[in-house]
Amino acid sequence: MTRYRLPEQLDIRHVADVHRQVAALAAAGGGSLDGAAVTRIDTTGVQLLAAALAAGIKLEEPAACVQAAFTSLGLAHLLNSQ
């Protein structure tokens, strides 16, 4: 299974690059995203990760800021359901 390490900055300026990687994982039938290195995430980043989760891609080791962002947007259940 392919694993892609997310960048430190997962915001609107960097989400296009990550989107390409997520699309490649989805096209290959799945994989996982390593979220341990993320230090900044905005709503655009959360949307991308939520779409990846919906496509069956796993999010491993989400950083505290990722968990907090999902929680503040009312989406913590997505992290708990994978």
QUIHU-V715678 format. One record per residue. PHI is phi in radians with two decimals (none if undefined). OMEGA is omega in degrees with one decimal (999 if undefined). BURIAL is I if it has 16 or more other ideal C-beta (glycine too) atoms within 10 Angstrom, else O. Layout:
PHI_OMEGA_BURIAL ; PHI_OMEGA_BURIAL
This chain:
none_-179.4_O ; -1.39_178.9_O ; -2.18_179.8_O ; -2.01_178.8_I ; -1.49_178.9_O ; -1.22_179.0_I ; -1.29_177.8_I ; -1.09_-178.3_O ; -1.81_177.5_I ; -2.07_-178.1_I ; -2.26_-173.1_O ; -1.00_179.6_O ; -1.28_-173.3_O ; -2.02_-172.3_I ; -1.21_-179.1_I ; -1.10_178.3_O ; -1.11_179.8_O ; -1.18_178.6_I ; -1.01_178.1_O ; -1.07_179.2_O ; -1.19_178.2_I ; -1.11_178.6_I ; -1.08_178.3_O ; -1.15_177.0_O ; -1.09_180.0_I ; -1.10_179.7_I ; -1.15_-179.8_O ; -1.47_177.6_O ; 1.69_175.9_O ; 2.27_-177.8_O ; 2.70_-179.4_I ; -2.51_176.7_I ; -2.01_177.4_I ; -1.66_-175.3_I ; -1.74_-174.6_I ; -1.15_-174.1_O ; -1.52_-176.0_O ; -1.17_177.4_I ; -2.02_179.2_O ; -2.54_177.7_O ; -2.48_175.2_I ; -2.05_-176.5_O ; -1.05_177.8_O ; -1.07_177.9_I ; -1.12_177.5_I ; -1.10_178.7_I ; -1.05_179.2_O ; -1.10_-179.9_I ; -1.15_177.3_I ; -1.10_177.4_I ; -1.14_178.2_O ; -1.11_177.9_I ; -1.08_179.0_I ; -1.12_178.9_O ; -1.50_177.5_O ; 1.57_177.5_O ; -1.54_-177.8_I ; -1.50_174.4_O ; -1.94_-177.3_I ; -1.76_176.5_O ; 0.89_178.6_O ; -1.12_179.3_I ; -1.09_-179.3_I ; -1.00_-179.9_O ; -1.18_177.0_O ; -1.18_178.7_I ; -1.06_179.5_I ; -1.13_179.9_O ; -1.15_177.4_I ; -1.07_-179.7_I ; -1.13_-177.5_O ; -1.15_178.3_O ; -1.65_178.3_O ; 1.32_-175.8_O ; -2.04_-177.8_I ; -1.00_-179.8_O ; -1.06_179.0_O ; -1.16_178.8_I ; -1.25_-177.3_I ; -1.41_-174.4_O ; -1.69_-176.9_O ; -1.55_999_O
